Amino acid sequence: MPGQNVKYDSRGYRAFRLLNAAILLGVIFVTLFPFLNVVAKSFSSEAAISAGEVNLIPKGFNVTTYKVVLSDPAFWTGYRNTVVYTTVATLIALVFTTAFAYVLSKRSLRGRNALIGFAVFTMFFNGGLIPNYILITNLGMKNTIWAVVLPNAINVFNLLVMKSFFEGLPHELEEAGELDGLGTYGILLRIVLPLSKAILATMFLFYAVANWNAWFGAFLYFDDKDLFPVTIYLRNMLAGVTTSDSLGGGTADQTQISSNLRSVTMVLTSLPILCVYPFVQKYFVTGVTLGSVKG
């Protein structure tokens, strides 16, 4: 439209675009700076870090700490445990959340409002740390994988977002499925889920990131170090429980390790999530928008 071209080519609109781009670049820089700073420190020398010379570019480039951390068996044991816990916990969470959200999306369900009310109630109130610890212990789940994958199987916020997404699907499709002889599970598996890739990918990302970063449950319920996830390894680094002396290496290496060890572990533990995110990013906006706006 000619009028629209004049409008979008106006001086005011160009100024708005420049201002908008400047603000977004500022937001991107503020968001990325902490992580880029950690990456730069992980590749920098002890002297440069101690002098405060490292910002975005590594100084005194070295990979000594990476070699020491990657040769530590405790790190790989924690990494393996974290992959297992995250995979199992995310699959369980997706199944439970999908099933519960699909049921709650049916307005004809008796007691639907009560079920939603119970779920929302748990967002604000819970049993507390000690009752949860006693419950997990009495159920015999302490020092087992179930102590960390089951207690947080359903996140209520994710449940409500997914319920809203299901409510937005055309009801006529389910009626057509019923006419073709599909039951409840057939409709869910053959009609609803194939149309819900966006919300499923979004929930996968939410749960995977939460489970990957989780450490308190393992810290509370695990006594065996062989069961610790890599986040406990990182937590010990940040708390100073595990020092460079416990990782072996010569005197020069230990001096090098003491300053950028934390940066190295943070980079290594963040890599898997950074690798997964690009594959689900295209569904992320759609899933969150459709699920959160409606209902």
Summary of the structure (lengths in Angstrom):
residues: 295
radius of gyration: 24.6
end to end distance: 35.9
largest distance: 75.4
contacts: 828
relative contact order: 0.13
helix: 77%
strand: 0%
